[in-house]
Amino acid sequence: MFDFGESLADFSEKYPVCRKEAWVKRNLRCAIFKKNYIFLYKLVKNELVIFNVVHVRTIA
């Protein structure tokens, strides 16, 4: 999981902006990890910041 998080820095634009309204307002991107987890991240001053890692089942 840590390796995947670090790899996001190389391809930060690869994943789309999240669809959930609260996340869209914050301009977060969603990267799916092994179909069970979502990394919520965005670029802040040319640095990738991971805001949260969410299990898919907790999203309503």
mmCIF file of the N, C-alpha and C atoms, coordinates in Angstrom:
data_MODEL
# 
_entry.id   MODEL 
# 
loop_
_atom_site.group_PDB 
_atom_site.id 
_atom_site.type_symbol 
_atom_site.label_atom_id 
_atom_site.label_alt_id 
_atom_site.label_comp_id 
_atom_site.label_asym_id 
_atom_site.label_entity_id 
_atom_site.label_seq_id 
_atom_site.pdbx_PDB_ins_code 
_atom_site.Cartn_x 
_atom_site.Cartn_y 
_atom_site.Cartn_z 
_atom_site.occupancy 
_atom_site.B_iso_or_equiv 
_atom_site.pdbx_formal_charge 
_atom_site.auth_seq_id 
_atom_site.auth_comp_id 
_atom_site.auth_asym_id 
_atom_site.auth_atom_id 
_atom_site.pdbx_PDB_model_num 
ATOM 1   N N  . MET A 1 1  ? 0.823   -1.183 0.000   1.00 0.00 ? 1  MET A N  1 
ATOM 2   C CA . MET A 1 1  ? 0.000   0.000  0.000   1.00 0.00 ? 1  MET A CA 1 
ATOM 3   C C  . MET A 1 1  ? 0.877   1.261  0.000   1.00 0.00 ? 1  MET A C  1 
ATOM 4   N N  . PHE A 1 2  ? 1.973   1.227  0.755   1.00 0.00 ? 2  PHE A N  1 
ATOM 5   C CA . PHE A 1 2  ? 2.878   2.377  0.799   1.00 0.00 ? 2  PHE A CA 1 
ATOM 6   C C  . PHE A 1 2  ? 3.512   2.628  -0.570  1.00 0.00 ? 2  PHE A C  1 
ATOM 7   N N  . ASP A 1 3  ? 3.886   1.549  -1.250  1.00 0.00 ? 3  ASP A N  1 
ATOM 8   C CA . ASP A 1 3  ? 4.491   1.696  -2.580  1.00 0.00 ? 3  ASP A CA 1 
ATOM 9   C C  . ASP A 1 3  ? 3.510   2.336  -3.565  1.00 0.00 ? 3  ASP A C  1 
ATOM 10  N N  . PHE A 1 4  ? 2.248   1.929  -3.479  1.00 0.00 ? 4  PHE A N  1 
ATOM 11  C CA . PHE A 1 4  ? 1.232   2.511  -4.356  1.00 0.00 ? 4  PHE A CA 1 
ATOM 12  C C  . PHE A 1 4  ? 1.087   4.007  -4.077  1.00 0.00 ? 4  PHE A C  1 
ATOM 13  N N  . GLY A 1 5  ? 1.043   4.372  -2.813  1.00 0.00 ? 5  GLY A N  1 
ATOM 14  C CA . GLY A 1 5  ? 0.940   5.780  -2.442  1.00 0.00 ? 5  GLY A CA 1 
ATOM 15  C C  . GLY A 1 5  ? 2.098   6.598  -2.973  1.00 0.00 ? 5  GLY A C  1 
ATOM 16  N N  . GLU A 1 6  ? 3.294   6.051  -2.875  1.00 0.00 ? 6  GLU A N  1 
ATOM 17  C CA . GLU A 1 6  ? 4.473   6.754  -3.381  1.00 0.00 ? 6  GLU A CA 1 
ATOM 18  C C  . GLU A 1 6  ? 4.461   6.848  -4.904  1.00 0.00 ? 6  GLU A C  1 
ATOM 19  N N  . SER A 1 7  ? 3.900   5.836  -5.568  1.00 0.00 ? 7  SER A N  1 
ATOM 20  C CA . SER A 1 7  ? 3.867   5.847  -7.031  1.00 0.00 ? 7  SER A CA 1 
ATOM 21  C C  . SER A 1 7  ? 2.906   6.901  -7.577  1.00 0.00 ? 7  SER A C  1 
ATOM 22  N N  . LEU A 1 8  ? 1.979   7.368  -6.771  1.00 0.00 ? 8  LEU A N  1 
ATOM 23  C CA . LEU A 1 8  ? 1.046   8.400  -7.231  1.00 0.00 ? 8  LEU A CA 1 
ATOM 24  C C  . LEU A 1 8  ? 1.774   9.684  -7.611  1.00 0.00 ? 8  LEU A C  1 
ATOM 25  N N  . ALA A 1 9  ? 2.890   9.945  -6.986  1.00 0.00 ? 9  ALA A N  1 
ATOM 26  C CA . ALA A 1 9  ? 3.656   11.159 -7.289  1.00 0.00 ? 9  ALA A CA 1 
ATOM 27  C C  . ALA A 1 9  ? 4.145   11.162 -8.739  1.00 0.00 ? 9  ALA A C  1 
ATOM 28  N N  . ASP A 1 10 ? 4.441   9.987  -9.280  1.00 0.00 ? 10 ASP A N  1 
ATOM 29  C CA . ASP A 1 10 ? 4.934   9.897  -10.657 1.00 0.00 ? 10 ASP A CA 1 
ATOM 30  C C  . ASP A 1 10 ? 3.830   10.123 -11.690 1.00 0.00 ? 10 ASP A C  1 
ATOM 31  N N  . PHE A 1 11 ? 2.615   9.686  -11.380 1.00 0.00 ? 11 PHE A N  1 
ATOM 32  C CA . PHE A 1 11 ? 1.495   9.780  -12.321 1.00 0.00 ? 11 PHE A CA 1 
ATOM 33  C C  . PHE A 1 11 ? 0.292   10.427 -11.647 1.00 0.00 ? 11 PHE A C  1 
ATOM 34  N N  . SER A 1 12 ? 0.484   11.588 -11.071 1.00 0.00 ? 12 SER A N  1 
ATOM 35  C CA . SER A 1 12 ? -0.571  12.222 -10.275 1.00 0.00 ? 12 SER A CA 1 
ATOM 36  C C  . SER A 1 12 ? -1.811  12.597 -11.087 1.00 0.00 ? 12 SER A C  1 
ATOM 37  N N  . GLU A 1 13 ? -1.660  12.856 -12.374 1.00 0.00 ? 13 GLU A N  1 
ATOM 38  C CA . GLU A 1 13 ? -2.799  13.233 -13.216 1.00 0.00 ? 13 GLU A CA 1 
ATOM 39  C C  . GLU A 1 13 ? -3.491  12.019 -13.835 1.00 0.00 ? 13 GLU A C  1 
ATOM 40  N N  . LYS A 1 14 ? -3.005  10.834 -13.561 1.00 0.00 ? 14 LYS A N  1 
ATOM 41  C CA . LYS A 1 14 ? -3.547  9.616  -14.156 1.00 0.00 ? 14 LYS A CA 1 
ATOM 42  C C  . LYS A 1 14 ? -4.976  9.341  -13.696 1.00 0.00 ? 14 LYS A C  1 
ATOM 43  N N  . TYR A 1 15 ? -5.270  9.627  -12.447 1.00 0.00 ? 15 TYR A N  1 
ATOM 44  C CA . TYR A 1 15 ? -6.568  9.291  -11.872 1.00 0.00 ? 15 TYR A CA 1 
ATOM 45  C C  . TYR A 1 15 ? -7.509  10.491 -11.923 1.00 0.00 ? 15 TYR A C  1 
ATOM 46  N N  . PRO A 1 16 ? -8.817  10.233 -12.073 1.00 0.00 ? 16 PRO A N  1 
ATOM 47  C CA . PRO A 1 16 ? -9.777  11.333 -12.242 1.00 0.00 ? 16 PRO A CA 1 
ATOM 48  C C  . PRO A 1 16 ? -10.115 12.030 -10.924 1.00 0.00 ? 16 PRO A C  1 
ATOM 49  N N  . VAL A 1 17 ? -10.735 13.190 -11.067 1.00 0.00 ? 17 VAL A N  1 
ATOM 50  C CA . VAL A 1 17 ? -11.271 13.888 -9.901  1.00 0.00 ? 17 VAL A CA 1 
ATOM 51  C C  . VAL A 1 17 ? -12.419 13.035 -9.361  1.00 0.00 ? 17 VAL A C  1 
ATOM 52  N N  . CYS A 1 18 ? -12.529 12.948 -8.051  1.00 0.00 ? 18 CYS A N  1 
ATOM 53  C CA . CYS A 1 18 ? -13.556 12.115 -7.419  1.00 0.00 ? 18 CYS A CA 1 
ATOM 54  C C  . CYS A 1 18 ? -14.956 12.581 -7.811  1.00 0.00 ? 18 CYS A C  1 
ATOM 55  N N  . ARG A 1 19 ? -15.907 11.674 -7.746  1.00 0.00 ? 19 ARG A N  1 
ATOM 56  C CA . ARG A 1 19 ? -17.282 11.995 -8.124  1.00 0.00 ? 19 ARG A CA 1 
ATOM 57  C C  . ARG A 1 19 ? -18.147 12.411 -6.939  1.00 0.00 ? 19 ARG A C  1 
ATOM 58  N N  . LYS A 1 20 ? -17.770 12.022 -5.748  1.00 0.00 ? 20 LYS A N  1 
ATOM 59  C CA . LYS A 1 20 ? -18.562 12.376 -4.569  1.00 0.00 ? 20 LYS A CA 1 
ATOM 60  C C  . LYS A 1 20 ? -18.506 13.891 -4.374  1.00 0.00 ? 20 LYS A C  1 
ATOM 61  N N  . GLU A 1 21 ? -19.674 14.504 -4.162  1.00 0.00 ? 21 GLU A N  1 
ATOM 62  C CA . GLU A 1 21 ? -19.778 15.961 -4.156  1.00 0.00 ? 21 GLU A CA 1 
ATOM 63  C C  . GLU A 1 21 ? -18.842 16.633 -3.150  1.00 0.00 ? 21 GLU A C  1 
ATOM 64  N N  . ALA A 1 22 ? -18.736 16.085 -1.963  1.00 0.00 ? 22 ALA A N  1 
ATOM 65  C CA . ALA A 1 22 ? -17.867 16.686 -0.941  1.00 0.00 ? 22 ALA A CA 1 
ATOM 66  C C  . ALA A 1 22 ? -16.410 16.659 -1.377  1.00 0.00 ? 22 ALA A C  1 
ATOM 67  N N  . TRP A 1 23 ? -16.019 15.630 -2.102  1.00 0.00 ? 23 TRP A N  1 
ATOM 68  C CA . TRP A 1 23 ? -14.640 15.512 -2.558  1.00 0.00 ? 23 TRP A CA 1 
ATOM 69  C C  . TRP A 1 23 ? -14.390 16.382 -3.785  1.00 0.00 ? 23 TRP A C  1 
ATOM 70  N N  . VAL A 1 24 ? -15.418 16.556 -4.617  1.00 0.00 ? 24 VAL A N  1 
ATOM 71  C CA . VAL A 1 24 ? -15.288 17.419 -5.795  1.00 0.00 ? 24 VAL A CA 1 
ATOM 72  C C  . VAL A 1 24 ? -15.024 18.852 -5.358  1.00 0.00 ? 24 VAL A C  1 
ATOM 73  N N  . LYS A 1 25 ? -15.714 19.297 -4.309  1.00 0.00 ? 25 LYS A N  1 
ATOM 74  C CA . LYS A 1 25 ? -15.538 20.665 -3.812  1.00 0.00 ? 25 LYS A CA 1 
ATOM 75  C C  . LYS A 1 25 ? -14.102 20.915 -3.363  1.00 0.00 ? 25 LYS A C  1 
ATOM 76  N N  . ARG A 1 26 ? -13.441 19.878 -2.868  1.00 0.00 ? 26 ARG A N  1 
ATOM 77  C CA . ARG A 1 26 ? -12.054 20.006 -2.412  1.00 0.00 ? 26 ARG A CA 1 
ATOM 78  C C  . ARG A 1 26 ? -11.060 19.678 -3.519  1.00 0.00 ? 26 ARG A C  1 
ATOM 79  N N  . ASN A 1 27 ? -11.582 19.345 -4.725  1.00 0.00 ? 27 ASN A N  1 
ATOM 80  C CA . ASN A 1 27 ? -10.749 19.039 -5.888  1.00 0.00 ? 27 ASN A CA 1 
ATOM 81  C C  . ASN A 1 27 ? -9.818  17.847 -5.638  1.00 0.00 ? 27 ASN A C  1 
ATOM 82  N N  . LEU A 1 28 ? -10.345 16.829 -4.952  1.00 0.00 ? 28 LEU A N  1 
ATOM 83  C CA . LEU A 1 28 ? -9.557  15.633 -4.657  1.00 0.00 ? 28 LEU A CA 1 
ATOM 84  C C  . LEU A 1 28 ? -9.642  14.646 -5.812  1.00 0.00 ? 28 LEU A C  1 
ATOM 85  N N  . ARG A 1 29 ? -8.578  13.925 -6.006  1.00 0.00 ? 29 ARG A N  1 
ATOM 86  C CA . ARG A 1 29 ? -8.544  12.846 -6.994  1.00 0.00 ? 29 ARG A CA 1 
ATOM 87  C C  . ARG A 1 29 ? -8.668  11.515 -6.268  1.00 0.00 ? 29 ARG A C  1 
ATOM 88  N N  . CYS A 1 30 ? -9.250  10.527 -6.957  1.00 0.00 ? 30 CYS A N  1 
ATOM 89  C CA . CYS A 1 30 ? -9.472  9.206  -6.372  1.00 0.00 ? 30 CYS A CA 1 
ATOM 90  C C  . CYS A 1 30 ? -8.675  8.157  -7.141  1.00 0.00 ? 30 CYS A C  1 
ATOM 91  N N  . ALA A 1 31 ? -7.833  7.449  -6.424  1.00 0.00 ? 31 ALA A N  1 
ATOM 92  C CA . ALA A 1 31 ? -7.060  6.357  -7.015  1.00 0.00 ? 31 ALA A CA 1 
ATOM 93  C C  . ALA A 1 31 ? -7.481  5.062  -6.332  1.00 0.00 ? 31 ALA A C  1 
ATOM 94  N N  . ILE A 1 32 ? -7.945  4.109  -7.115  1.00 0.00 ? 32 ILE A N  1 
ATOM 95  C CA . ILE A 1 32 ? -8.396  2.827  -6.580  1.00 0.00 ? 32 ILE A CA 1 
ATOM 96  C C  . ILE A 1 32 ? -7.192  1.922  -6.365  1.00 0.00 ? 32 ILE A C  1 
ATOM 97  N N  . PHE A 1 33 ? -7.144  1.300  -5.192  1.00 0.00 ? 33 PHE A N  1 
ATOM 98  C CA . PHE A 1 33 ? -6.066  0.375  -4.850  1.00 0.00 ? 33 PHE A CA 1 
ATOM 99  C C  . PHE A 1 33 ? -6.666  -0.985 -4.526  1.00 0.00 ? 33 PHE A C  1 
ATOM 100 N N  . LYS A 1 34 ? -6.342  -1.983 -5.335  1.00 0.00 ? 34 LYS A N  1 
ATOM 101 C CA . LYS A 1 34 ? -6.791  -3.370 -5.160  1.00 0.00 ? 34 LYS A CA 1 
ATOM 102 C C  . LYS A 1 34 ? -8.298  -3.506 -4.953  1.00 0.00 ? 34 LYS A C  1 
ATOM 103 N N  . LYS A 1 35 ? -9.081  -2.691 -5.617  1.00 0.00 ? 35 LYS A N  1 
ATOM 104 C CA . LYS A 1 35 ? -10.546 -2.731 -5.624  1.00 0.00 ? 35 LYS A CA 1 
ATOM 105 C C  . LYS A 1 35 ? -11.187 -2.530 -4.252  1.00 0.00 ? 35 LYS A C  1 
ATOM 106 N N  . ASN A 1 36 ? -10.421 -2.336 -3.198  1.00 0.00 ? 36 ASN A N  1 
ATOM 107 C CA . ASN A 1 36 ? -10.988 -2.203 -1.861  1.00 0.00 ? 36 ASN A CA 1 
ATOM 108 C C  . ASN A 1 36 ? -10.722 -0.859 -1.200  1.00 0.00 ? 36 ASN A C  1 
ATOM 109 N N  . TYR A 1 37 ? -9.739  -0.137 -1.679  1.00 0.00 ? 37 TYR A N  1 
ATOM 110 C CA . TYR A 1 37 ? -9.359  1.117  -1.039  1.00 0.00 ? 37 TYR A CA 1 
ATOM 111 C C  . TYR A 1 37 ? -9.301  2.245  -2.061  1.00 0.00 ? 37 TYR A C  1 
ATOM 112 N N  . ILE A 1 38 ? -9.604  3.446  -1.597  1.00 0.00 ? 38 ILE A N  1 
ATOM 113 C CA . ILE A 1 38 ? -9.511  4.637  -2.434  1.00 0.00 ? 38 ILE A CA 1 
ATOM 114 C C  . ILE A 1 38 ? -8.557  5.612  -1.761  1.00 0.00 ? 38 ILE A C  1 
ATOM 115 N N  . PHE A 1 39 ? -7.542  6.013  -2.498  1.00 0.00 ? 39 PHE A N  1 
ATOM 116 C CA . PHE A 1 39 ? -6.621  7.049  -2.034  1.00 0.00 ? 39 PHE A CA 1 
ATOM 117 C C  . PHE A 1 39 ? -7.200  8.393  -2.466  1.00 0.00 ? 39 PHE A C  1 
ATOM 118 N N  . LEU A 1 40 ? -7.414  9.297  -1.536  1.00 0.00 ? 40 LEU A N  1 
ATOM 119 C CA . LEU A 1 40 ? -7.881  10.647 -1.831  1.00 0.00 ? 40 LEU A CA 1 
ATOM 120 C C  . LEU A 1 40 ? -6.679  11.577 -1.773  1.00 0.00 ? 40 LEU A C  1 
ATOM 121 N N  . TYR A 1 41 ? -6.365  12.206 -2.891  1.00 0.00 ? 41 TYR A N  1 
ATOM 122 C CA . TYR A 1 41 ? -5.153  13.026 -2.946  1.00 0.00 ? 41 TYR A CA 1 
ATOM 123 C C  . TYR A 1 41 ? -5.337  14.208 -3.877  1.00 0.00 ? 41 TYR A C  1 
ATOM 124 N N  . LYS A 1 42 ? -4.423  15.157 -3.790  1.00 0.00 ? 42 LYS A N  1 
ATOM 125 C CA . LYS A 1 42 ? -4.342  16.249 -4.755  1.00 0.00 ? 42 LYS A CA 1 
ATOM 126 C C  . LYS A 1 42 ? -2.955  16.859 -4.696  1.00 0.00 ? 42 LYS A C  1 
ATOM 127 N N  . LEU A 1 43 ? -2.654  17.632 -5.714  1.00 0.00 ? 43 LEU A N  1 
ATOM 128 C CA . LEU A 1 43 ? -1.377  18.341 -5.770  1.00 0.00 ? 43 LEU A CA 1 
ATOM 129 C C  . LEU A 1 43 ? -1.521  19.688 -5.068  1.00 0.00 ? 43 LEU A C  1 
ATOM 130 N N  . VAL A 1 44 ? -0.614  19.960 -4.150  1.00 0.00 ? 44 VAL A N  1 
ATOM 131 C CA . VAL A 1 44 ? -0.584  21.234 -3.436  1.00 0.00 ? 44 VAL A CA 1 
ATOM 132 C C  . VAL A 1 44 ? 0.820   21.800 -3.597  1.00 0.00 ? 44 VAL A C  1 
ATOM 133 N N  . LYS A 1 45 ? 0.922   22.896 -4.330  1.00 0.00 ? 45 LYS A N  1 
ATOM 134 C CA . LYS A 1 45 ? 2.217   23.536 -4.581  1.00 0.00 ? 45 LYS A CA 1 
ATOM 135 C C  . LYS A 1 45 ? 3.246   22.542 -5.118  1.00 0.00 ? 45 LYS A C  1 
ATOM 136 N N  . ASN A 1 46 ? 2.860   21.798 -6.140  1.00 0.00 ? 46 ASN A N  1 
ATOM 137 C CA . ASN A 1 46 ? 3.716   20.805 -6.802  1.00 0.00 ? 46 ASN A CA 1 
ATOM 138 C C  . ASN A 1 46 ? 4.133   19.647 -5.910  1.00 0.00 ? 46 ASN A C  1 
ATOM 139 N N  . GLU A 1 47 ? 3.424   19.420 -4.827  1.00 0.00 ? 47 GLU A N  1 
ATOM 140 C CA . GLU A 1 47 ? 3.656   18.248 -3.972  1.00 0.00 ? 47 GLU A CA 1 
ATOM 141 C C  . GLU A 1 47 ? 2.369   17.455 -3.890  1.00 0.00 ? 47 GLU A C  1 
ATOM 142 N N  . LEU A 1 48 ? 2.487   16.143 -3.977  1.00 0.00 ? 48 LEU A N  1 
ATOM 143 C CA . LEU A 1 48 ? 1.328   15.284 -3.855  1.00 0.00 ? 48 LEU A CA 1 
ATOM 144 C C  . LEU A 1 48 ? 1.022   15.084 -2.373  1.00 0.00 ? 48 LEU A C  1 
ATOM 145 N N  . VAL A 1 49 ? -0.224  15.365 -1.997  1.00 0.00 ? 49 VAL A N  1 
ATOM 146 C CA . VAL A 1 49 ? -0.657  15.198 -0.612  1.00 0.00 ? 49 VAL A CA 1 
ATOM 147 C C  . VAL A 1 49 ? -1.788  14.183 -0.595  1.00 0.00 ? 49 VAL A C  1 
ATOM 148 N N  . ILE A 1 50 ? -1.601  13.089 0.143   1.00 0.00 ? 50 ILE A N  1 
ATOM 149 C CA . ILE A 1 50 ? -2.652  12.089 0.318   1.00 0.00 ? 50 ILE A CA 1 
ATOM 150 C C  . ILE A 1 50 ? -3.442  12.492 1.556   1.00 0.00 ? 50 ILE A C  1 
ATOM 151 N N  . PHE A 1 51 ? -4.721  12.818 1.353   1.00 0.00 ? 51 PHE A N  1 
ATOM 152 C CA . PHE A 1 51 ? -5.553  13.286 2.448   1.00 0.00 ? 51 PHE A CA 1 
ATOM 153 C C  . PHE A 1 51 ? -6.167  12.145 3.238   1.00 0.00 ? 51 PHE A C  1 
ATOM 154 N N  . ASN A 1 52 ? -6.482  11.039 2.568   1.00 0.00 ? 52 ASN A N  1 
ATOM 155 C CA . ASN A 1 52 ? -7.123  9.931  3.266   1.00 0.00 ? 52 ASN A CA 1 
ATOM 156 C C  . ASN A 1 52 ? -7.040  8.674  2.411   1.00 0.00 ? 52 ASN A C  1 
ATOM 157 N N  . VAL A 1 53 ? -7.154  7.539  3.082   1.00 0.00 ? 53 VAL A N  1 
ATOM 158 C CA . VAL A 1 53 ? -7.308  6.248  2.422   1.00 0.00 ? 53 VAL A CA 1 
ATOM 159 C C  . VAL A 1 53 ? -8.594  5.662  2.984   1.00 0.00 ? 53 VAL A C  1 
ATOM 160 N N  . VAL A 1 54 ? -9.569  5.412  2.097   1.00 0.00 ? 54 VAL A N  1 
ATOM 161 C CA . VAL A 1 54 ? -10.903 5.008  2.515   1.00 0.00 ? 54 VAL A CA 1 
ATOM 162 C C  . VAL A 1 54 ? -11.203 3.613  1.993   1.00 0.00 ? 54 VAL A C  1 
ATOM 163 N N  . HIS A 1 55 ? -11.820 2.784  2.845   1.00 0.00 ? 55 HIS A N  1 
ATOM 164 C CA . HIS A 1 55 ? -12.285 1.474  2.386   1.00 0.00 ? 55 HIS A CA 1 
ATOM 165 C C  . HIS A 1 55 ? -13.562 1.685  1.581   1.00 0.00 ? 55 HIS A C  1 
ATOM 166 N N  . VAL A 1 56 ? -13.706 0.984  0.479   1.00 0.00 ? 56 VAL A N  1 
ATOM 167 C CA . VAL A 1 56 ? -14.818 1.184  -0.447  1.00 0.00 ? 56 VAL A CA 1 
ATOM 168 C C  . VAL A 1 56 ? -16.172 0.978  0.236   1.00 0.00 ? 56 VAL A C  1 
ATOM 169 N N  . ARG A 1 57 ? -16.277 0.050  1.144   1.00 0.00 ? 57 ARG A N  1 
ATOM 170 C CA . ARG A 1 57 ? -17.564 -0.241 1.790   1.00 0.00 ? 57 ARG A CA 1 
ATOM 171 C C  . ARG A 1 57 ? -18.049 0.879  2.705   1.00 0.00 ? 57 ARG A C  1 
ATOM 172 N N  . THR A 1 58 ? -17.176 1.775  3.110   1.00 0.00 ? 58 THR A N  1 
ATOM 173 C CA . THR A 1 58 ? -17.596 2.854  4.008   1.00 0.00 ? 58 THR A CA 1 
ATOM 174 C C  . THR A 1 58 ? -18.206 4.032  3.261   1.00 0.00 ? 58 THR A C  1 
ATOM 175 N N  . ILE A 1 59 ? -18.166 4.003  1.951   1.00 0.00 ? 59 ILE A N  1 
ATOM 176 C CA . ILE A 1 59 ? -18.716 5.096  1.145   1.00 0.00 ? 59 ILE A CA 1 
ATOM 177 C C  . ILE A 1 59 ? -20.181 4.806  0.860   1.00 0.00 ? 59 ILE A C  1 
ATOM 178 N N  . ALA A 1 60 ? -21.014 5.774  1.174   1.00 0.00 ? 60 ALA A N  1 
ATOM 179 C CA . ALA A 1 60 ? -22.460 5.587  0.956   1.00 0.00 ? 60 ALA A CA 1 
ATOM 180 C C  . ALA A 1 60 ? -22.898 6.210  -0.340  1.00 0.00 ? 60 ALA A C  1 
# 
